[in-house]
Amino acid sequence: MVHRPIYLDCHATTPVDPRVLEAMLPLFTEQFGNPASLTHAYGWEAEAAVTRSRQTIAEALNASPEEIVFTSGATEANNLAIKGIAEACFSRGRHIITVQTEHSAVLDPCQYLASLGFEITYLPVQPDGLVNLDALDKAFRDDTVLVSVMAANNEIGVLQPLAEIGARCRDRQVFFHSDAAQAIGKIPLDVQGMQLDLVSLTAHKVYGPKGIGALYVRRRPRVPLAAQLHGGGHERGLRSGTLYPPQIVGFAKAVELGLAELEAERDRLIALRQHLWQGLQPLPGLHLNGHATQRLPNNLNVSFERVDGQALLLGLRGTVALSSGAACSTASTAPSHVLKSLGRTDALAYASLRFGLGRFTTAAEIDQVVAGVTTTVQALRQAAE
């Protein structure tokens, strides 16, 4: 049997939980109807499965089922939220606030809108990756229509203070969006308590299938949103296209499992993460990226002094599957914009590892990874002397 490296890239994607797959299978071969076909039993079965799933996902956010709009993933949800607000509020204002460390699925739509005449304020972050709330207060303008701040960063795992940001947005009657792709099923999310108006979600970061996500769209007070896909009027006219019941059911099951096991899994992953961090401590020249505790339980991002980043990843390829940053940017030769925003040099940004622990990660695997990283870093430093 071919040796496969230990998988610690759970921010890029996660395996489908067997319990999720089991819930999905009947929707492929038995309850395979189109949920929009409401004249026969096949359509009714599929529609009922979608309705139950919508309820499950809504409950996870403390929302109403009617506020969940299914999409192909968080990227589409982010585009629908940001462009949808911009178009719907065009006459009200053309200023958007976001953060320098956002995912490209937020930064790129903002850049696109800037090409159309919108003004975008990119808030800097503090050295620990957290937004400075005073800087946010100063960034608001009379023509600000949207603030978009990621719930949990996909590289450094930092958890932003959503409730405090939401209160500021609500006081100023500015819509508040959060990309929660990395957060759903891992930390508590409450759209009421956090005063969120729009939330982007995806299934494949929480042991669900790829290709399915959702956008929460607040109804009271109503959030005006311009559709980005037209043709059929599905999802209350906000996102046309035939729904995919197997994916939707899998998404809901993944969220249900994540919430049911949230506290126990959080404690287990924090213990494993600390074990990993402590195991790396004997190596000099380590830098922890992001807040020490206000981060995802399964995230550890570390920079190594006096190490070539490409050589480090190549040296670890047979031991552990991980990355230095976002999966969607691995083809880029530029250093991570997230780590640069923390003040890291190019050399440190390149020589960084993002450890994404998961539901199936074991303590024995962490020990193997510590040994592999230690050996590789020491060998690279010796070769460079």
C-alpha positions as CSV (number, residue, x, y, z in Angstrom):
1,M,0.0,0.0,0.0
2,V,1.3,3.5,-1.0
3,H,2.2,5.6,2.0
4,R,0.1,8.7,2.3
5,P,1.3,11.7,4.4
6,I,-0.6,12.8,7.5
7,Y,-3.4,15.2,6.6
8,L,-3.2,18.5,8.4
9,D,-4.7,20.8,5.8
10,C,-8.3,21.0,7.1
11,H,-8.6,24.7,6.4
12,A,-8.3,23.9,2.7
13,T,-10.9,21.1,2.9
14,T,-12.0,18.2,5.1
15,P,-13.0,14.6,4.3
16,V,-16.7,13.9,4.2
17,D,-17.7,12.3,7.5
18,P,-19.1,8.8,6.9
19,R,-22.2,9.8,8.7
20,V,-22.7,12.7,6.3
21,L,-22.2,10.4,3.3
22,E,-24.8,7.9,4.8
23,A,-27.3,10.7,5.0
24,M,-26.7,11.8,1.4
25,L,-26.8,8.4,-0.4
26,P,-30.7,8.0,-0.5
27,L,-31.0,11.4,-2.3
28,F,-29.0,10.1,-5.2
29,T,-30.9,6.9,-6.0
30,E,-34.3,6.9,-4.1
31,Q,-35.4,10.4,-3.3
32,F,-33.8,11.8,-6.4
33,G,-36.6,14.2,-7.5
34,N,-36.2,17.9,-8.4
35,P,-37.4,19.9,-5.3
36,A,-39.0,22.4,-7.6
37,S,-41.3,19.6,-9.1
38,L,-44.3,20.0,-6.8
39,T,-46.8,17.9,-8.8
40,H,-45.6,14.4,-7.7
41,A,-44.1,12.4,-4.8
42,Y,-40.6,12.5,-6.1
43,G,-40.5,16.2,-6.0
44,W,-42.3,16.3,-2.6
45,E,-39.7,14.0,-1.1
46,A,-36.8,16.1,-2.4
47,E,-38.5,19.3,-1.3
48,A,-39.1,18.0,2.2
49,A,-35.4,17.0,2.5
50,V,-34.4,20.5,1.5
51,T,-36.8,22.1,3.9
52,R,-35.5,20.0,6.8
53,S,-31.9,20.9,5.9
54,R,-32.7,24.6,5.6
55,Q,-34.2,24.4,9.1
56,T,-31.1,22.7,10.5
57,I,-28.7,25.3,9.1
58,A,-30.9,28.2,10.2
59,E,-31.1,26.8,13.8
60,A,-27.3,26.7,13.8
61,L,-27.2,30.5,13.2
62,N,-30.3,31.3,15.3
63,A,-32.0,32.4,12.1
64,S,-35.2,31.5,10.3
65,P,-35.3,28.9,7.5
66,E,-36.5,31.6,5.0
67,E,-33.3,33.5,5.6
68,I,-31.1,30.7,4.2
69,V,-30.2,30.9,0.5
70,F,-28.4,27.9,-0.9
71,T,-25.3,28.6,-3.1
72,S,-22.5,26.6,-4.7
73,G,-20.2,27.6,-1.7
74,A,-18.8,30.5,0.2
75,T,-17.2,32.1,-2.8
76,E,-20.6,32.5,-4.5
77,A,-22.2,33.5,-1.2
78,N,-19.5,36.3,-0.7
79,N,-20.1,37.6,-4.2
80,L,-23.8,37.6,-3.8
81,A,-23.6,39.4,-0.5
82,I,-21.0,42.1,-1.5
83,K,-22.1,42.7,-5.1
84,G,-25.7,42.2,-4.1
85,I,-25.6,45.0,-1.5
86,A,-23.6,47.3,-3.7
87,E,-26.1,47.1,-6.5
88,A,-29.2,47.2,-4.3
89,C,-27.8,50.3,-2.4
90,F,-26.2,52.0,-5.3
91,S,-28.2,55.2,-4.8
92,R,-27.5,55.3,-1.0
93,G,-23.8,55.1,-1.0
94,R,-20.7,53.6,-2.7
95,H,-18.3,53.0,0.3
96,I,-17.5,49.6,1.6
97,I,-15.3,48.7,4.6
98,T,-13.4,45.4,4.8
99,V,-10.1,44.0,6.3
100,Q,-6.7,43.5,4.7
101,T,-6.6,39.9,5.9
102,E,-9.8,38.8,4.2
103,H,-10.0,35.8,1.8
104,S,-9.7,36.6,-1.9
105,A,-13.4,35.7,-2.3
106,V,-14.0,39.0,-0.4
107,L,-11.1,41.0,-1.6
108,D,-11.6,40.3,-5.3
109,P,-15.3,41.3,-5.4
110,C,-14.3,44.5,-3.6
111,Q,-11.6,45.1,-6.1
112,Y,-14.1,44.6,-8.9
113,L,-16.5,47.1,-7.3
114,A,-13.7,49.6,-7.0
115,S,-13.2,49.4,-10.8
116,L,-16.9,50.5,-11.1
117,G,-16.4,53.5,-8.9
118,F,-16.9,52.2,-5.4
119,E,-14.5,53.3,-2.7
120,I,-13.1,50.5,-0.5
121,T,-11.5,51.0,2.9
122,Y,-9.2,48.1,3.9
123,L,-8.7,48.1,7.6
124,P,-5.3,47.1,8.9
125,V,-5.0,44.5,11.7
126,Q,-2.9,44.6,14.8
127,P,0.1,42.3,15.2
128,D,-2.1,39.6,16.6
129,G,-4.4,39.7,13.6
130,L,-7.4,41.3,15.3
131,V,-9.1,44.3,13.9
132,N,-8.6,47.6,15.7
133,L,-12.2,48.7,16.6
134,D,-11.1,52.4,16.9
135,A,-9.9,52.2,13.3
136,L,-13.2,50.8,12.3
137,D,-15.0,53.6,14.1
138,K,-13.0,56.2,12.1
139,A,-13.6,54.4,8.8
140,F,-17.4,54.8,8.8
141,R,-18.7,57.5,6.4
142,D,-22.2,58.8,5.7
143,D,-22.1,56.8,2.4
144,T,-20.9,53.5,3.9
145,V,-23.3,50.7,2.9
146,L,-21.4,47.5,4.0
147,V,-18.8,46.2,6.4
148,S,-17.4,42.8,5.6
149,V,-15.3,41.1,8.3
150,M,-14.3,37.4,8.3
151,A,-15.4,35.4,11.3
152,A,-12.4,33.1,11.4
153,N,-9.3,33.7,9.3
154,N,-8.5,30.9,6.9
155,E,-4.7,31.2,7.4
156,I,-4.1,32.3,11.0
157,G,-7.4,31.2,12.5
158,V,-8.0,34.5,14.3
159,L,-11.6,35.1,15.5
160,Q,-12.7,38.6,15.0
161,P,-15.0,40.4,17.6
162,L,-18.2,40.0,15.5
163,A,-20.6,41.2,18.2
164,E,-18.7,44.4,18.8
165,I,-18.5,45.1,15.0
166,G,-22.2,44.2,14.6
167,A,-23.2,46.7,17.3
168,R,-21.3,49.5,15.6
169,C,-22.8,48.7,12.2
170,R,-26.3,48.6,13.6
171,D,-25.9,51.9,15.3
172,R,-25.0,53.5,12.0
173,Q,-27.5,51.5,9.9
174,V,-24.7,49.9,7.9
175,F,-25.1,46.3,6.7
176,F,-22.8,43.8,8.2
177,H,-21.5,40.7,6.3
178,S,-19.2,38.0,7.6
179,D,-17.5,35.2,5.7
180,A,-18.0,32.3,8.2
181,A,-16.7,29.5,5.9
182,Q,-14.1,28.5,8.5
183,A,-16.3,29.1,11.5
184,I,-19.6,27.2,11.0
185,G,-19.7,24.0,13.1
186,K,-16.5,25.0,15.0
187,I,-17.5,28.0,17.0
188,P,-20.9,29.3,18.1
189,L,-22.5,31.7,15.6
190,D,-25.6,33.8,16.5
191,V,-26.8,36.2,13.9
192,Q,-29.1,37.9,16.4
193,G,-26.5,38.3,19.2
194,M,-23.8,39.4,16.7
195,Q,-26.2,41.6,14.7
196,L,-25.1,40.1,11.4
197,D,-27.1,40.8,8.3
198,L,-25.3,38.5,5.9
199,V,-23.3,35.3,6.6
200,S,-21.5,33.2,4.0
201,L,-21.2,29.4,4.7
202,T,-19.7,26.4,3.0
203,A,-20.0,22.6,3.7
204,H,-16.6,21.3,2.8
205,K,-14.7,22.9,5.7
206,V,-16.9,21.1,8.2
207,Y,-16.8,17.5,6.9
208,G,-19.5,18.0,4.3
209,P,-19.4,17.8,0.5
210,K,-17.8,20.3,-1.8
211,G,-19.9,22.4,-4.1
212,I,-22.6,23.5,-1.6
213,G,-22.9,26.5,0.6
214,A,-25.3,29.1,1.7
215,L,-25.9,32.8,2.4
216,Y,-27.8,34.0,5.4
217,V,-29.9,37.1,4.4
218,R,-31.6,38.9,7.3
219,R,-35.4,39.5,6.7
220,R,-36.1,41.8,9.7
221,P,-35.0,44.4,9.3
222,R,-34.9,43.4,5.6
223,V,-31.6,43.4,3.8
224,P,-32.0,44.5,0.1
225,L,-30.0,42.3,-2.1
226,A,-29.6,42.2,-5.9
227,A,-29.5,38.7,-7.4
228,Q,-26.3,37.7,-9.3
229,L,-27.8,34.6,-11.0
230,H,-31.1,34.9,-12.9
231,G,-33.2,32.2,-14.5
232,G,-36.1,30.4,-12.7
233,G,-36.5,32.5,-9.6
234,H,-35.3,29.9,-7.1
235,E,-34.4,30.8,-3.5
236,R,-36.9,33.7,-3.4
237,G,-35.4,35.1,-6.5
238,L,-32.0,35.6,-5.0
239,R,-30.2,32.6,-6.5
240,S,-31.6,30.8,-9.5
241,G,-30.7,27.3,-10.3
242,T,-31.9,23.8,-9.6
243,L,-31.2,22.8,-6.0
244,Y,-29.0,19.8,-5.4
245,P,-30.7,17.8,-2.5
246,P,-27.8,15.3,-1.8
247,Q,-25.4,18.2,-1.2
248,I,-27.9,20.2,0.8
249,V,-28.7,17.2,3.0
250,G,-25.0,16.5,3.5
251,F,-24.4,20.1,4.3
252,A,-27.1,20.1,7.0
253,K,-25.9,16.8,8.5
254,A,-22.3,18.1,8.7
255,V,-23.5,21.2,10.5
256,E,-25.7,19.2,12.8
257,L,-22.8,16.9,13.7
258,G,-20.4,19.9,14.2
259,L,-22.8,21.6,16.6
260,A,-23.5,18.4,18.5
261,E,-19.8,17.7,19.1
262,L,-18.6,21.3,19.2
263,E,-17.5,21.5,22.8
264,A,-15.9,18.1,23.1
265,E,-14.1,18.5,19.7
266,R,-13.0,22.1,20.6
267,D,-11.3,20.8,23.8
268,R,-9.7,17.9,22.0
269,L,-8.4,20.0,19.2
270,I,-7.0,22.7,21.5
271,A,-5.1,20.0,23.5
272,L,-3.7,18.6,20.2
273,R,-2.8,22.1,19.0
274,Q,-1.0,22.9,22.2
275,H,0.8,19.5,22.0
276,L,2.0,20.4,18.5
277,W,3.1,23.9,19.5
278,Q,4.9,22.7,22.6
279,G,6.6,20.0,20.6
280,L,8.0,22.6,18.2
281,Q,9.2,24.9,21.0
282,P,12.8,23.4,21.2
283,L,13.4,24.9,17.7
284,P,14.8,28.4,18.0
285,G,13.4,31.2,15.8
286,L,9.7,30.3,15.9
287,H,7.0,32.9,15.4
288,L,3.4,32.2,16.2
289,N,1.1,34.0,13.7
290,G,-2.2,35.3,15.1
291,H,-3.6,35.7,18.6
292,A,-2.5,33.0,21.0
293,T,-6.0,32.0,22.2
294,Q,-8.6,33.9,20.2
295,R,-8.3,31.6,17.2
296,L,-9.9,28.4,15.8
297,P,-9.3,25.4,18.0
298,N,-7.7,23.5,15.1
299,N,-5.4,26.2,13.8
300,L,-1.7,26.7,14.3
301,N,0.3,29.0,12.0
302,V,4.1,29.2,12.6
303,S,6.9,31.0,10.8
304,F,10.5,29.6,11.0
305,E,13.6,31.9,10.9
306,R,16.5,30.9,8.6
307,V,14.6,28.5,6.5
308,D,13.7,28.5,2.8
309,G,9.9,28.2,2.6
310,Q,9.8,26.2,-0.6
311,A,12.5,23.8,0.6
312,L,10.5,23.4,3.9
313,L,7.3,22.3,2.1
314,L,9.2,20.0,-0.2
315,G,11.1,18.5,2.7
316,L,7.8,17.7,4.5
317,R,5.9,16.5,1.5
318,G,6.3,12.8,2.4
319,T,5.5,13.3,6.1
320,V,2.5,15.7,6.3
321,A,0.1,17.3,3.9
322,L,-0.3,21.0,4.7
323,S,0.3,24.4,3.2
324,S,1.8,27.8,3.9
325,G,-1.5,29.6,3.2
326,A,-4.8,29.5,1.4
327,A,-5.3,26.7,-1.0
328,C,-6.7,29.1,-3.7
329,S,-3.4,31.1,-3.6
330,T,-0.9,28.3,-3.8
331,A,-0.1,29.1,-7.4
332,S,0.9,32.6,-6.4
333,T,4.6,33.4,-5.9
334,A,3.8,36.4,-3.7
335,P,4.1,36.0,0.1
336,S,0.9,35.6,2.1
337,H,-1.0,38.9,2.3
338,V,-2.3,37.8,5.7
339,L,1.1,37.3,7.2
340,K,2.4,40.5,5.6
341,S,-0.5,42.4,7.3
342,L,0.8,41.1,10.6
343,G,4.2,42.7,9.9
344,R,6.1,39.6,8.9
345,T,9.0,40.0,6.5
346,D,8.8,38.3,3.1
347,A,11.3,35.7,4.3
348,L,9.2,34.8,7.4
349,A,6.0,34.8,5.4
350,Y,7.4,32.4,2.9
351,A,8.8,30.2,5.6
352,S,5.4,29.6,7.3
353,L,3.3,26.5,7.9
354,R,-0.4,26.4,8.4
355,F,-1.4,23.4,10.5
356,G,-5.0,22.6,10.1
357,L,-5.9,19.8,12.6
358,G,-9.1,17.8,12.1
359,R,-11.7,15.5,13.5
360,F,-9.7,12.4,12.6
361,T,-6.3,13.8,13.8
362,T,-4.6,11.7,16.5
363,A,-2.0,12.5,19.2
364,A,0.3,9.9,17.6
365,E,0.1,11.7,14.3
366,I,1.0,15.0,16.0
367,D,4.1,13.3,17.5
368,Q,5.1,12.2,14.0
369,V,4.6,15.7,12.6
370,V,6.6,17.3,15.3
371,A,9.5,14.9,14.6
372,G,9.3,15.4,10.9
373,V,9.2,19.2,11.1
374,T,12.0,19.3,13.6
375,T,14.3,17.1,11.5
376,T,13.5,19.0,8.3
377,V,14.0,22.5,9.8
378,Q,17.3,21.5,11.5
379,A,18.6,19.9,8.3
380,L,17.7,23.0,6.2
381,R,19.4,25.3,8.7
382,Q,22.5,23.2,8.7
383,A,22.7,23.1,4.9
384,A,22.4,26.9,4.8
385,E,25.3,27.5,7.2
